[in-house]
Structures are given as structure tokens and as C-alpha cells.
């Protein structure tokens, strides 16, 4: 008996649902008047509790689905914005690097042309590592023997001499800077002036001494010092002539007589090197 009642209730519910669907398919204009509207209103009143119950039961599920949709959409937009910002930042860095490199290369071309260094092959390299101490001043660059670099090749920036290649591997090279102890450079006052030795000053990485000076011409503040360079048969100096080194920052005649020494400020910023150039080969 109970099972018959259950089946009867299920059949009635199915019939009501079918009737509801049929009524929904009829246009609204046809349902606005007449007996059809009365039937529709009656079915609506009967099914309303069922619909409200279903809506109430399904609301948490719908809310959860909406939350996921909104979260994923917001996350996607956020990631897209992050990508756009990263792209713009990289484009800005590339533009700044290109502008800096263009200025560097233009100034370097001028240095090479004005000082007779056209016969040298130039290898641009970035600084990978710096090692500054009281006695040692070296950098490691990202170019080596595979790029044509060899030991004792001079290393410059667009401002002037910074050192020489001390050792080399296939892809890197260690550069001994002119501020490293024991790394003297034979220099002279530009314009065929007195010749002497450029040596580091202990504890002063931005200062050099011009000492053991040979020549009668008086040295003055602001005089430019360049590499002297020499070649006698098969013997050749480490550095070609006429590479700018620095300018005289303090020259006191009395001290020149007593010590044969004047202070020199390097043209290149030795403590802040990012891009350098190795001069390799050449016939000077």
C-alpha cells in the first residue's frame, strides 16, 4: 500500500513538471490572459515551494561556483598585469642599456681614432666579478681566449686605460687593474713630455703616482698622461702608446725635485666598471 502511494506521488510530480515545462514554452503574450493564465498561476503556486526549496538548496553551490569564476578571472587579470609590467620594465632596461652602450661605443671610437689605436681588434666585455683590496685590484670579464683575448692585452674603457689581462680561460679573463700593487705602467706627459712610471697608491684606489720622471719640462696640474709605449726589435712594451691614463691632480715643483713624484687621477672610474674593452692584436 505504501509503495503504491509513493509511486502515485512520483507520477503526479512528473506530470506537474512536464506541465510546467509546456507552459514555459508558450509565449508570454499568450499567457497574459484567459484560462491558460489561471492554469499557469495554479501550477506556479503548487511548484513554488518546490522551486524555492531547490533554489535554497542550490544557493551555496552557485555561490561557490561564482566565487571560483571571479577568483580565477581576477587571478588571470592580475597575472596578465604582472606580465605587462615585467615586459615594460625589461623594455625600459633594454632601452637604457642600448642608449648607454651607444654612448660608450661612440666615445670609444673617438678614443681609438684620436690615439692611433685603429690596428687593434676590440672585444667588448661585461664585468662579472670585482676584487678590490689594499694590495689587489682585479676584475673578471665575460670574454676570453675564444674571443681572441690573450695575456697582457691592454684593457680600456671609453675614458682610458684600466689595466691588462693577467690570465685567461676560454670564456673569461682576469684583468689586473692599474691600481693593483706592482702593476706599473710606463707613461709620459702628452705632447712628448717627460716620461716616468705610473704606480698605484696604497689605500687610494682612485689615485696614482707619476714617479721616476725623466725630462726637463715642468709638470703642471691638469697635464694629461698617456702610455709611453716603446718597441726595440723584438722587445715591446705591454701597452701601446697614447692610451689616456689620467691627469695630474697635484704637481708641486719643490716636491718634484725632492721626490720626483706627482699625483695623478685616473680618467676611468676604476671602482665602478661595468663595460670594458680589450685591445687585442695590433701592430703598435
TORKOL-4160 file (C-alpha; in steps of 0.2 Angstrom, whole numbers, padded with zeros to 4 digits, m for minus):
284
<pt num="1" X="0000" Y="0000" Z="0000"/>
<pt num="2" X="0014" Y="0012" Z="0005"/>
<pt num="3" X="0023" Y="0008" Z="m0011"/>
<pt num="4" X="0008" Y="0012" Z="m0022"/>
<pt num="5" X="0006" Y="0029" Z="m0013"/>
<pt num="6" X="0025" Y="0033" Z="m0017"/>
<pt num="7" X="0023" Y="0029" Z="m0035"/>
<pt num="8" X="0007" Y="0039" Z="m0036"/>
<pt num="9" X="0016" Y="0054" Z="m0029"/>
<pt num="10" X="0030" Y="0052" Z="m0041"/>
<pt num="11" X="0019" Y="0051" Z="m0056"/>
<pt num="12" X="0010" Y="0067" Z="m0050"/>
<pt num="13" X="0026" Y="0076" Z="m0048"/>
<pt num="14" X="0032" Y="0071" Z="m0065"/>
<pt num="15" X="0016" Y="0077" Z="m0073"/>
<pt num="16" X="0017" Y="0093" Z="m0064"/>
<pt num="17" X="0035" Y="0096" Z="m0070"/>
<pt num="18" X="0030" Y="0092" Z="m0088"/>
<pt num="19" X="0015" Y="0103" Z="m0087"/>
<pt num="20" X="0027" Y="0117" Z="m0081"/>
<pt num="21" X="0039" Y="0115" Z="m0095"/>
<pt num="22" X="0025" Y="0115" Z="m0108"/>
<pt num="23" X="0018" Y="0131" Z="m0100"/>
<pt num="24" X="0035" Y="0139" Z="m0100"/>
<pt num="25" X="0037" Y="0135" Z="m0119"/>
<pt num="26" X="0021" Y="0145" Z="m0123"/>
<pt num="27" X="0024" Y="0164" Z="m0126"/>
<pt num="28" X="0021" Y="0176" Z="m0113"/>
<pt num="29" X="0009" Y="0186" Z="m0123"/>
<pt num="30" X="m0002" Y="0171" Z="m0124"/>
<pt num="31" X="m0001" Y="0168" Z="m0106"/>
<pt num="32" X="m0006" Y="0185" Z="m0101"/>
<pt num="33" X="m0025" Y="0182" Z="m0101"/>
<pt num="34" X="m0038" Y="0168" Z="m0102"/>
<pt num="35" X="m0040" Y="0151" Z="m0094"/>
<pt num="36" X="m0022" Y="0147" Z="m0098"/>
<pt num="37" X="m0016" Y="0161" Z="m0086"/>
<pt num="38" X="m0026" Y="0153" Z="m0072"/>
<pt num="39" X="m0019" Y="0136" Z="m0075"/>
<pt num="40" X="m0002" Y="0143" Z="m0076"/>
<pt num="41" X="m0004" Y="0153" Z="m0060"/>
<pt num="42" X="m0011" Y="0137" Z="m0051"/>
<pt num="43" X="0004" Y="0127" Z="m0056"/>
<pt num="44" X="0016" Y="0141" Z="m0051"/>
<pt num="45" X="0008" Y="0141" Z="m0034"/>
<pt num="46" X="0009" Y="0122" Z="m0032"/>
<pt num="47" X="0028" Y="0122" Z="m0039"/>
<pt num="48" X="0033" Y="0137" Z="m0030"/>
<pt num="49" X="0038" Y="0129" Z="m0014"/>
<pt num="50" X="0047" Y="0115" Z="m0023"/>
<pt num="51" X="0057" Y="0129" Z="m0033"/>
<pt num="52" X="0061" Y="0139" Z="m0018"/>
<pt num="53" X="0067" Y="0124" Z="m0009"/>
<pt num="54" X="0078" Y="0119" Z="m0024"/>
<pt num="55" X="0084" Y="0137" Z="m0025"/>
<pt num="56" X="0089" Y="0137" Z="m0006"/>
<pt num="57" X="0097" Y="0120" Z="m0008"/>
<pt num="58" X="0107" Y="0125" Z="m0023"/>
<pt num="59" X="0112" Y="0143" Z="m0017"/>
<pt num="60" X="0128" Y="0138" Z="m0008"/>
<pt num="61" X="0134" Y="0128" Z="m0024"/>
<pt num="62" X="0130" Y="0143" Z="m0035"/>
<pt num="63" X="0139" Y="0155" Z="m0024"/>
<pt num="64" X="0154" Y="0143" Z="m0023"/>
<pt num="65" X="0154" Y="0142" Z="m0042"/>
<pt num="66" X="0153" Y="0161" Z="m0044"/>
<pt num="67" X="0167" Y="0163" Z="m0031"/>
<pt num="68" X="0179" Y="0152" Z="m0041"/>
<pt num="69" X="0174" Y="0160" Z="m0058"/>
<pt num="70" X="0178" Y="0178" Z="m0050"/>
<pt num="71" X="0194" Y="0172" Z="m0042"/>
<pt num="72" X="0201" Y="0164" Z="m0057"/>
<pt num="73" X="0196" Y="0178" Z="m0068"/>
<pt num="74" X="0204" Y="0191" Z="m0056"/>
<pt num="75" X="0220" Y="0180" Z="m0054"/>
<pt num="76" X="0221" Y="0179" Z="m0073"/>
<pt num="77" X="0219" Y="0198" Z="m0075"/>
<pt num="78" X="0232" Y="0200" Z="m0061"/>
<pt num="79" X="0245" Y="0188" Z="m0069"/>
<pt num="80" X="0242" Y="0197" Z="m0086"/>
<pt num="81" X="0245" Y="0214" Z="m0077"/>
<pt num="82" X="0261" Y="0207" Z="m0069"/>
<pt num="83" X="0267" Y="0201" Z="m0086"/>
<pt num="84" X="0264" Y="0218" Z="m0094"/>
<pt num="85" X="0273" Y="0227" Z="m0081"/>
<pt num="86" X="0288" Y="0215" Z="m0082"/>
<pt num="87" X="0288" Y="0217" Z="m0101"/>
<pt num="88" X="0288" Y="0236" Z="m0099"/>
<pt num="89" X="0302" Y="0236" Z="m0086"/>
<pt num="90" X="0313" Y="0225" Z="m0097"/>
<pt num="91" X="0310" Y="0236" Z="m0112"/>
<pt num="92" X="0315" Y="0251" Z="m0102"/>
<pt num="93" X="0331" Y="0242" Z="m0096"/>
<pt num="94" X="0335" Y="0237" Z="m0114"/>
<pt num="95" X="0332" Y="0255" Z="m0120"/>
<pt num="96" X="0343" Y="0262" Z="m0106"/>
<pt num="97" X="0357" Y="0249" Z="m0109"/>
<pt num="98" X="0356" Y="0252" Z="m0128"/>
<pt num="99" X="0357" Y="0271" Z="m0125"/>
<pt num="100" X="0372" Y="0268" Z="m0113"/>
<pt num="101" X="0381" Y="0256" Z="m0125"/>
<pt num="102" X="0378" Y="0268" Z="m0139"/>
<pt num="103" X="0386" Y="0282" Z="m0130"/>
<pt num="104" X="0400" Y="0271" Z="m0124"/>
<pt num="105" X="0404" Y="0264" Z="m0141"/>
<pt num="106" X="0404" Y="0282" Z="m0148"/>
<pt num="107" X="0416" Y="0288" Z="m0135"/>
<pt num="108" X="0427" Y="0273" Z="m0138"/>
<pt num="109" X="0428" Y="0276" Z="m0156"/>
<pt num="110" X="0434" Y="0294" Z="m0153"/>
<pt num="111" X="0447" Y="0287" Z="m0141"/>
<pt num="112" X="0453" Y="0274" Z="m0154"/>
<pt num="113" X="0454" Y="0287" Z="m0168"/>
<pt num="114" X="0462" Y="0301" Z="m0159"/>
<pt num="115" X="0476" Y="0290" Z="m0151"/>
<pt num="116" X="0481" Y="0279" Z="m0166"/>
<pt num="117" X="0474" Y="0263" Z="m0160"/>
<pt num="118" X="0464" Y="0258" Z="m0176"/>
<pt num="119" X="0475" Y="0242" Z="m0179"/>
<pt num="120" X="0469" Y="0234" Z="m0163"/>
<pt num="121" X="0454" Y="0222" Z="m0163"/>
<pt num="122" X="0442" Y="0227" Z="m0149"/>
<pt num="123" X="0432" Y="0215" Z="m0139"/>
<pt num="124" X="0418" Y="0222" Z="m0128"/>
<pt num="125" X="0415" Y="0213" Z="m0112"/>
<pt num="126" X="0405" Y="0215" Z="m0096"/>
<pt num="127" X="0412" Y="0214" Z="m0078"/>
<pt num="128" X="0407" Y="0198" Z="m0069"/>
<pt num="129" X="0417" Y="0200" Z="m0053"/>
<pt num="130" X="0427" Y="0213" Z="m0044"/>
<pt num="131" X="0441" Y="0210" Z="m0031"/>
<pt num="132" X="0447" Y="0226" Z="m0023"/>
<pt num="133" X="0459" Y="0226" Z="m0008"/>
<pt num="134" X="0474" Y="0236" Z="m0002"/>
<pt num="135" X="0486" Y="0226" Z="m0012"/>
<pt num="136" X="0475" Y="0218" Z="m0026"/>
<pt num="137" X="0463" Y="0226" Z="m0038"/>
<pt num="138" X="0456" Y="0214" Z="m0051"/>
<pt num="139" X="0440" Y="0211" Z="m0061"/>
<pt num="140" X="0434" Y="0196" Z="m0071"/>
<pt num="141" X="0426" Y="0199" Z="m0088"/>
<pt num="142" X="0414" Y="0188" Z="m0098"/>
<pt num="143" X="0426" Y="0186" Z="m0113"/>
<pt num="144" X="0442" Y="0175" Z="m0115"/>
<pt num="145" X="0453" Y="0166" Z="m0127"/>
<pt num="146" X="0438" Y="0160" Z="m0138"/>
<pt num="147" X="0435" Y="0179" Z="m0141"/>
<pt num="148" X="0453" Y="0181" Z="m0146"/>
<pt num="149" X="0459" Y="0188" Z="m0130"/>
<pt num="150" X="0477" Y="0184" Z="m0124"/>
<pt num="151" X="0488" Y="0188" Z="m0108"/>
<pt num="152" X="0494" Y="0205" Z="m0107"/>
<pt num="153" X="0482" Y="0213" Z="m0119"/>
<pt num="154" X="0478" Y="0231" Z="m0113"/>
<pt num="155" X="0460" Y="0234" Z="m0106"/>
<pt num="156" X="0452" Y="0251" Z="m0108"/>
<pt num="157" X="0435" Y="0260" Z="m0106"/>
<pt num="158" X="0429" Y="0274" Z="m0116"/>
<pt num="159" X="0438" Y="0285" Z="m0104"/>
<pt num="160" X="0455" Y="0277" Z="m0104"/>
<pt num="161" X="0467" Y="0263" Z="m0098"/>
<pt num="162" X="0461" Y="0252" Z="m0084"/>
<pt num="163" X="0473" Y="0238" Z="m0084"/>
<pt num="164" X="0479" Y="0222" Z="m0093"/>
<pt num="165" X="0474" Y="0204" Z="m0095"/>
<pt num="166" X="0483" Y="0194" Z="m0081"/>
<pt num="167" X="0476" Y="0177" Z="m0085"/>
<pt num="168" X="0463" Y="0170" Z="m0097"/>
<pt num="169" X="0451" Y="0155" Z="m0100"/>
<pt num="170" X="0440" Y="0150" Z="m0114"/>
<pt num="171" X="0426" Y="0161" Z="m0109"/>
<pt num="172" X="0433" Y="0173" Z="m0096"/>
<pt num="173" X="0448" Y="0184" Z="m0092"/>
<pt num="174" X="0455" Y="0191" Z="m0076"/>
<pt num="175" X="0461" Y="0209" Z="m0078"/>
<pt num="176" X="0474" Y="0217" Z="m0066"/>
<pt num="177" X="0470" Y="0235" Z="m0064"/>
<pt num="178" X="0482" Y="0249" Z="m0065"/>
<pt num="179" X="0478" Y="0252" Z="m0046"/>
<pt num="180" X="0485" Y="0235" Z="m0041"/>
<pt num="181" X="0501" Y="0235" Z="m0032"/>
<pt num="182" X="0516" Y="0230" Z="m0043"/>
<pt num="183" X="0506" Y="0234" Z="m0059"/>
<pt num="184" X="0516" Y="0249" Z="m0065"/>
<pt num="185" X="0514" Y="0257" Z="m0082"/>
<pt num="186" X="0526" Y="0267" Z="m0092"/>
<pt num="187" X="0518" Y="0284" Z="m0095"/>
<pt num="188" X="0523" Y="0301" Z="m0102"/>
<pt num="189" X="0515" Y="0319" Z="m0102"/>
<pt num="190" X="0505" Y="0320" Z="m0118"/>
<pt num="191" X="0514" Y="0330" Z="m0132"/>
<pt num="192" X="0531" Y="0322" Z="m0130"/>
<pt num="193" X="0533" Y="0327" Z="m0112"/>
<pt num="194" X="0543" Y="0319" Z="m0098"/>
<pt num="195" X="0542" Y="0300" Z="m0096"/>
<pt num="196" X="0540" Y="0291" Z="m0080"/>
<pt num="197" X="0532" Y="0277" Z="m0071"/>
<pt num="198" X="0513" Y="0276" Z="m0066"/>
<pt num="199" X="0511" Y="0267" Z="m0050"/>
<pt num="200" X="0497" Y="0263" Z="m0038"/>
<pt num="201" X="0495" Y="0272" Z="m0021"/>
<pt num="202" X="0492" Y="0260" Z="m0007"/>
<pt num="203" X="0474" Y="0263" Z="0001"/>
<pt num="204" X="0469" Y="0275" Z="m0013"/>
<pt num="205" X="0461" Y="0266" Z="m0027"/>
<pt num="206" X="0456" Y="0282" Z="m0036"/>
<pt num="207" X="0474" Y="0289" Z="m0036"/>
<pt num="208" X="0490" Y="0285" Z="m0045"/>
<pt num="209" X="0508" Y="0292" Z="m0043"/>
<pt num="210" X="0519" Y="0298" Z="m0058"/>
<pt num="211" X="0537" Y="0294" Z="m0052"/>
<pt num="212" X="0555" Y="0291" Z="m0058"/>
<pt num="213" X="0552" Y="0306" Z="m0070"/>
<pt num="214" X="0564" Y="0308" Z="m0084"/>
<pt num="215" X="0564" Y="0325" Z="m0093"/>
<pt num="216" X="0566" Y="0343" Z="m0090"/>
<pt num="217" X="0549" Y="0350" Z="m0094"/>
<pt num="218" X="0540" Y="0356" Z="m0078"/>
<pt num="219" X="0524" Y="0346" Z="m0075"/>
<pt num="220" X="0508" Y="0356" Z="m0071"/>
<pt num="221" X="0491" Y="0352" Z="m0064"/>
<pt num="222" X="0479" Y="0346" Z="m0077"/>
<pt num="223" X="0493" Y="0339" Z="m0088"/>
<pt num="224" X="0487" Y="0323" Z="m0097"/>
<pt num="225" X="0497" Y="0307" Z="m0095"/>
<pt num="226" X="0496" Y="0294" Z="m0108"/>
<pt num="227" X="0505" Y="0277" Z="m0110"/>
<pt num="228" X="0523" Y="0279" Z="m0117"/>
<pt num="229" X="0524" Y="0263" Z="m0127"/>
<pt num="230" X="0540" Y="0258" Z="m0135"/>
<pt num="231" X="0547" Y="0245" Z="m0146"/>
<pt num="232" X="0565" Y="0239" Z="m0148"/>
<pt num="233" X="0567" Y="0225" Z="m0160"/>
<pt num="234" X="0558" Y="0210" Z="m0153"/>
<pt num="235" X="0555" Y="0219" Z="m0136"/>
<pt num="236" X="0539" Y="0228" Z="m0135"/>
<pt num="237" X="0530" Y="0237" Z="m0120"/>
<pt num="238" X="0515" Y="0229" Z="m0113"/>
<pt num="239" X="0504" Y="0244" Z="m0118"/>
<pt num="240" X="0504" Y="0253" Z="m0135"/>
<pt num="241" X="0507" Y="0272" Z="m0134"/>
<pt num="242" X="0495" Y="0286" Z="m0132"/>
<pt num="243" X="0482" Y="0277" Z="m0122"/>
<pt num="244" X="0475" Y="0290" Z="m0110"/>
<pt num="245" X="0478" Y="0286" Z="m0092"/>
<pt num="246" X="0474" Y="0301" Z="m0081"/>
<pt num="247" X="0478" Y="0319" Z="m0077"/>
<pt num="248" X="0490" Y="0327" Z="m0065"/>
<pt num="249" X="0480" Y="0332" Z="m0050"/>
<pt num="250" X="0494" Y="0339" Z="m0039"/>
<pt num="251" X="0511" Y="0345" Z="m0045"/>
<pt num="252" X="0522" Y="0355" Z="m0033"/>
<pt num="253" X="0539" Y="0359" Z="m0041"/>
<pt num="254" X="0548" Y="0358" Z="m0024"/>
<pt num="255" X="0541" Y="0340" Z="m0022"/>
<pt num="256" X="0546" Y="0336" Z="m0040"/>
<pt num="257" X="0564" Y="0340" Z="m0036"/>
<pt num="258" X="0564" Y="0330" Z="m0019"/>
<pt num="259" X="0553" Y="0315" Z="m0024"/>
<pt num="260" X="0552" Y="0315" Z="m0042"/>
<pt num="261" X="0534" Y="0311" Z="m0040"/>
<pt num="262" X="0517" Y="0319" Z="m0044"/>
<pt num="263" X="0499" Y="0314" Z="m0040"/>
<pt num="264" X="0488" Y="0308" Z="m0055"/>
<pt num="265" X="0469" Y="0305" Z="m0055"/>
<pt num="266" X="0464" Y="0291" Z="m0067"/>
<pt num="267" X="0452" Y="0296" Z="m0081"/>
<pt num="268" X="0442" Y="0279" Z="m0079"/>
<pt num="269" X="0431" Y="0276" Z="m0064"/>
<pt num="270" X="0441" Y="0261" Z="m0058"/>
<pt num="271" X="0429" Y="0257" Z="m0044"/>
<pt num="272" X="0413" Y="0257" Z="m0055"/>
<pt num="273" X="0417" Y="0246" Z="m0070"/>
<pt num="274" X="0403" Y="0238" Z="m0080"/>
<pt num="275" X="0408" Y="0238" Z="m0098"/>
<pt num="276" X="0426" Y="0237" Z="m0104"/>
<pt num="277" X="0435" Y="0234" Z="m0120"/>
<pt num="278" X="0450" Y="0223" Z="m0123"/>
<pt num="279" X="0463" Y="0228" Z="m0136"/>
<pt num="280" X="0470" Y="0213" Z="m0144"/>
<pt num="281" X="0482" Y="0210" Z="m0159"/>
<pt num="282" X="0488" Y="0227" Z="m0167"/>
<pt num="283" X="0504" Y="0232" Z="m0174"/>
<pt num="284" X="0509" Y="0247" Z="m0162"/>
